[in-house]
């Protein structure tokens, strides 16, 4: 089965088509729309890792205010950097990883409470 995806590399987006070879388990990642709705309630929402990789750097600190789309951290997988952006505006409540940590796809990297 073929599937169309959008991939962002170093800030540039590419539309690609991939062939799915077998069934695997997929992590459920909330969409930006569902996260923005959650922000109005003021609850803390996890920021899941979009892929398995290594944390290269973290651009924010606990208690920091962020806006939707702000860069939170950089992950490296297969020698390529992937930027992780805030899915909603709010306050960084807790950072659950540090630079150098290996993370799994779907793992919570940090939590953001909505404003």
C-alpha positions in Angstrom: 0.0 0.0 0.0 1.3 3.5 -0.9 1.0 6.4 1.5 1.6 10.1 0.9 3.4 12.0 3.6 4.9 15.4 4.2 8.4 15.4 5.7 10.2 18.5 7.1 14.0 18.4 7.0 16.0 21.4 8.3 12.9 23.5 8.1 12.0 22.7 4.5 8.9 20.6 3.7 8.8 17.8 1.1 5.8 15.7 -0.1 6.9 12.1 -0.4 5.1 8.8 -1.3 6.2 5.7 0.6 5.3 2.1 0.4 4.1 0.4 3.6 5.6 -3.1 3.6 4.1 -4.6 6.7 1.9 -3.9 9.6 3.4 -2.2 12.6 2.2 -0.4 15.6 1.9 3.4 15.2 2.1 5.9 18.0 -0.9 8.1 18.4 0.2 11.7 18.1 -2.3 14.4 18.8 -2.8 16.8 15.9 -2.2 20.5 16.2 -5.9 21.1 16.1 -6.7 18.8 19.0 -3.8 20.3 21.0 -5.0 23.9 20.4 -8.4 23.0 21.7 -6.9 21.5 24.8 -5.0 24.7 25.4 -8.2 26.6 26.1 -8.9 24.3 29.1 -5.6 25.1 30.8 -4.6 21.4 31.1 -1.0 20.2 30.7 -0.5 18.4 27.3 2.4 16.1 26.5 4.6 16.9 23.5 5.3 13.5 21.9 8.5 12.6 20.1 7.7 12.4 16.3 10.3 9.7 15.9 12.9 7.5 17.6 16.2 9.3 17.9 18.6 11.2 20.2 18.0 14.5 21.8 20.6 16.9 20.3 19.5 20.1 22.1 16.7 21.7 24.1 15.8 25.3 23.3 13.4 26.0 26.2 13.4 25.7 30.0 10.9 24.8 32.6 8.4 27.7 33.3 9.2 29.4 30.0 6.3 30.8 28.0 6.1 29.5 24.4 3.9 30.2 21.4 2.5 27.6 19.0 5.2 26.9 16.5 8.2 27.9 18.7 11.1 25.5 18.5 11.4 23.3 21.5 14.2 20.9 20.7 16.2 19.1 18.1 16.2 15.4 17.7 18.7 13.4 15.5 17.9 10.2 13.7 19.9 8.6 11.0 22.3 11.6 10.9 19.4 14.0 10.2 18.1 16.7 12.5 14.4 17.0 13.2 13.1 20.1 14.9 10.3 19.7 17.4 7.9 22.7 17.6 5.3 23.6 20.2 1.9 22.2 19.3 0.2 24.9 21.4 0.9 28.2 23.2 1.5 27.9 26.9 4.0 27.4 29.7 6.6 24.6 29.8 5.5 22.6 32.8 8.1 19.8 32.8 10.9 18.6 30.6 11.2 14.9 30.7 14.4 14.4 28.6 17.8 16.0 28.4 20.4 16.4 25.7 22.0 13.1 24.8 19.0 11.0 25.8 17.6 8.4 23.3 13.9 8.6 22.8 11.2 6.4 21.3 8.5 7.6 18.8 5.5 8.8 20.8 7.4 9.2 24.1 6.5 12.3 26.0 9.4 14.9 25.7 7.8 17.6 27.8 4.5 19.0 28.9 2.9 22.3 28.1 0.0 23.8 30.0 -2.3 26.0 27.9 -3.0 29.6 28.5 
